[in-house]
Amino acid sequence: MSDAPQAQVKATSNGIPVPSFDLPLPDRPDIITANVQKLTELTPNPRHRFIFKALLKHLHQFVNETRRVYYLLNLQFSTDATTIPSLTTDEWMAAIDFLTRIGQKCTPLRQETILLSDVLGVSALVDSINNPIAGGATENSVLGPFFTEDAADVNFGESIASEGKGDYMYVEGRILTTDGQPIPNAVIETWETDADGFYDTQYADRSHPDCRGRLRSDDDGKFGYRAVVPVAYPIPGDGPVGELLLLLGRHNMRPNHLHMMVEAPGFHKLVTAFYPDGCDYLRSDCVFGVKKSLVVNLKDIVDDEEARKRGFPHGDSFKLLQYDIVLLTEDQSAAMRAGIEEERYTISDIIKSTKS
C-alpha cells in the first residue's frame, strides 16, 4: 500500500464568470422571478434562450396563480385561511420527489418519463403541432414508451408475433406519396401488445423481441405482415404515473391499437397507430392518441385456404387490416409548419391590435 499523500480534490466552478450587471437581492417574490428571467437572457443559444424564458415564465406564473386564486377564493367565500391553501413548500417537495421517482423508475426498456408526458397530453400536443397534414397524408399518433430499437427484420408476409400470442391478424397496404405514387423500400417499424395486454418489454424473462418487427415496402410500395389482433390494455400502474392517474381520478386504459413508424429518404418521418373501431376507450384514451382518421375497421376473413395462403398455421379465420399510408415530403411538411406558424402569428397580431 502506497504511503504517497492523496491529492485533495477541490470544488470548482463551471468557469462562467459573474454577470456584468447588478441584480437586486431577492427580498420579494417578484424580484426572484425578475432575476431568473434576467439571468436567462445570458443563454448563448437563441432557441434555448427562447424556450427557457417561456418555461420559467409559466412555471413562476403557476406558483403565483395558486397563491392569488387561494387569496381571492378565501376573500369571497371563506374566512378560514386554511380552506384552500396556496402552493406550500411541502407540496413542492412532494412534486420534486415525484419527478425523482419518475427518473428512478426508468430503465433501458421502460420509459416512465415518456409515460408522464403522454398522460399529461404533452406528447400528443407536441406531435400534433409538429406534424400538420395536407393532401390526404396519414395523421400521426403518439410514439408511446414501448418502442425499442431491437426489432427483428421481417420479410413480406412473415409474422411479427410468435405463435400463441393472440388471434390472427393480417396487415397490408401501400406506402404512397400525396399524389398516389408508390414509395419503395420505406422502412416500417411496427409493434403491439399480445392478447394479454402486455408488450414484450414488460416481461421480466424477455429473451428476444416479440410482437414487433421491421420490414420494408416493395417496389410497388406494398407491405404485408402477420400480427395478432391488438387488445385494450392498462399503461403501467406500478409507478409514479400510475399514482398520478389515481390522484386525478382517471382510468389508465389505452384502446387497442397497432403502432407503425415509417421512414423513407426525402419524406417526413411518420409515427402513427391504427385503432380498431368498437373499443370502449377510443374517446378517453389515457394518452390522447386517437384521431378519427386512424380508427379502422377489421374485416373478418373466414376461409381456411386464404388463411393458410397468408401463412397462418392454425385456424380457418383471421382479421384483415387494410390501410394505405400516405407520407408528406420533407419540403411539404416544412411548408405546412411554416404556414401554420405564419397564420398563428398573424391572428395573434390582430388580437393584440384590437386590444390596444
MOTA-V244856 format. One record per residue. N is the residue number from 1. D_LAST is the distance of its C-alpha to the last C-alpha in Angstrom with 2 decimals. Layout:
BEGIN
N & D_LAST
N & D_LAST
END
This chain:
BEGIN
1 & 78.24
2 & 76.88
3 & 76.96
4 & 74.37
5 & 71.52
6 & 68.26
7 & 65.34
8 & 62.68
9 & 59.24
10 & 56.45
11 & 52.83
12 & 50.68
13 & 47.01
14 & 45.17
15 & 45.35
16 & 41.70
17 & 41.53
18 & 39.41
19 & 35.93
20 & 35.79
21 & 33.15
22 & 33.64
23 & 32.23
24 & 32.28
25 & 34.65
26 & 32.96
27 & 33.70
28 & 30.68
29 & 29.13
30 & 25.77
31 & 27.81
32 & 29.56
33 & 26.39
34 & 25.14
35 & 28.63
36 & 28.90
37 & 25.68
38 & 26.81
39 & 30.21
40 & 28.84
41 & 27.46
42 & 31.19
43 & 31.69
44 & 33.31
45 & 32.44
46 & 28.80
47 & 28.84
48 & 30.43
49 & 27.93
50 & 24.97
51 & 26.78
52 & 27.92
53 & 24.63
54 & 23.11
55 & 26.32
56 & 26.53
57 & 22.92
58 & 23.54
59 & 27.10
60 & 26.21
61 & 23.48
62 & 26.27
63 & 28.55
64 & 26.05
65 & 24.96
66 & 28.62
67 & 28.99
68 & 26.02
69 & 27.01
70 & 30.56
71 & 29.70
72 & 27.70
73 & 30.35
74 & 33.14
75 & 31.51
76 & 31.23
77 & 34.29
78 & 36.84
79 & 38.52
80 & 40.04
81 & 38.18
82 & 39.94
83 & 38.88
84 & 35.89
85 & 36.12
86 & 33.32
87 & 34.05
88 & 37.36
89 & 39.18
90 & 41.82
91 & 39.34
92 & 37.82
93 & 41.39
94 & 42.20
95 & 39.33
96 & 40.72
97 & 44.18
98 & 42.93
99 & 41.51
100 & 44.73
101 & 46.82
102 & 44.74
103 & 45.82
104 & 49.37
105 & 49.71
106 & 49.02
107 & 52.04
108 & 52.63
109 & 52.89
110 & 50.37
111 & 46.64
112 & 45.26
113 & 41.99
114 & 41.30
115 & 42.28
116 & 39.70
117 & 36.95
118 & 38.30
119 & 38.39
120 & 34.85
121 & 33.68
122 & 32.43
123 & 35.15
124 & 34.41
125 & 30.64
126 & 31.16
127 & 33.90
128 & 31.94
129 & 28.94
130 & 31.42
131 & 33.74
132 & 32.00
133 & 34.67
134 & 35.46
135 & 38.65
136 & 40.29
137 & 40.23
138 & 41.32
139 & 38.67
140 & 38.77
141 & 39.62
142 & 39.85
143 & 42.55
144 & 43.63
145 & 45.76
146 & 49.14
147 & 49.11
148 & 51.82
149 & 52.98
150 & 56.66
151 & 56.93
152 & 60.18
153 & 60.34
154 & 61.19
155 & 62.84
156 & 62.08
157 & 63.27
158 & 63.97
159 & 62.75
160 & 60.07
161 & 61.66
162 & 65.13
163 & 67.39
164 & 66.90
165 & 63.19
166 & 62.23
167 & 62.63
168 & 62.81
169 & 59.83
170 & 59.67
171 & 56.42
172 & 56.22
173 & 53.90
174 & 52.73
175 & 50.15
176 & 48.49
177 & 45.91
178 & 43.23
179 & 45.63
180 & 48.49
181 & 50.45
182 & 52.28
183 & 51.33
184 & 54.63
185 & 55.21
186 & 51.88
187 & 52.20
188 & 51.67
189 & 51.51
190 & 52.04
191 & 52.59
192 & 52.97
193 & 54.63
194 & 58.19
195 & 59.36
196 & 59.14
197 & 55.41
198 & 55.78
199 & 54.83
200 & 57.65
201 & 55.88
202 & 56.11
203 & 59.91
204 & 61.45
205 & 64.38
206 & 62.33
207 & 64.62
208 & 62.91
209 & 59.79
210 & 60.11
211 & 58.02
212 & 56.15
213 & 56.94
214 & 55.95
215 & 56.88
216 & 56.14
217 & 55.69
218 & 58.65
219 & 58.84
220 & 57.52
221 & 54.59
222 & 56.43
223 & 56.62
224 & 58.59
225 & 59.66
226 & 61.14
227 & 59.19
228 & 59.24
229 & 57.25
230 & 54.30
231 & 53.97
232 & 51.19
233 & 51.29
234 & 49.75
235 & 47.90
236 & 49.75
237 & 49.65
238 & 51.75
239 & 48.98
240 & 45.74
241 & 43.73
242 & 46.25
243 & 45.85
244 & 42.06
245 & 42.40
246 & 44.86
247 & 42.51
248 & 39.72
249 & 42.20
250 & 41.86
251 & 44.77
252 & 45.58
253 & 46.76
254 & 45.97
255 & 47.06
256 & 49.90
257 & 48.84
258 & 50.11
259 & 48.16
260 & 48.15
261 & 46.70
262 & 47.23
263 & 47.13
264 & 48.28
265 & 47.92
266 & 44.97
267 & 43.40
268 & 40.60
269 & 42.23
270 & 42.09
271 & 42.43
272 & 42.96
273 & 45.16
274 & 46.79
275 & 46.98
276 & 49.93
277 & 49.00
278 & 50.21
279 & 49.29
280 & 48.07
281 & 45.50
282 & 43.67
283 & 40.61
284 & 40.52
285 & 41.45
286 & 40.97
287 & 39.35
288 & 37.21
289 & 39.04
290 & 40.04
291 & 38.47
292 & 39.81
293 & 41.13
294 & 43.10
295 & 45.05
296 & 48.52
297 & 51.74
298 & 54.94
299 & 57.99
300 & 61.27
301 & 64.08
302 & 67.54
303 & 69.92
304 & 72.26
305 & 72.92
306 & 69.23
307 & 68.52
308 & 71.28
309 & 70.29
310 & 66.86
311 & 68.58
312 & 68.38
313 & 71.71
314 & 71.93
315 & 71.01
316 & 70.75
317 & 67.05
318 & 63.63
319 & 59.97
320 & 58.40
321 & 54.78
322 & 53.90
323 & 50.54
324 & 49.56
325 & 46.95
326 & 44.64
327 & 43.10
328 & 40.25
329 & 41.07
330 & 39.22
331 & 37.57
332 & 36.52
333 & 35.07
334 & 33.18
335 & 31.76
336 & 30.68
337 & 28.89
338 & 27.18
339 & 26.05
340 & 24.63
341 & 22.70
342 & 21.29
343 & 20.27
344 & 18.73
345 & 16.52
346 & 15.60
347 & 14.58
348 & 12.60
349 & 10.68
350 & 10.14
351 & 8.97
352 & 6.40
353 & 5.24
354 & 5.63
355 & 3.80
356 & 0.00
END
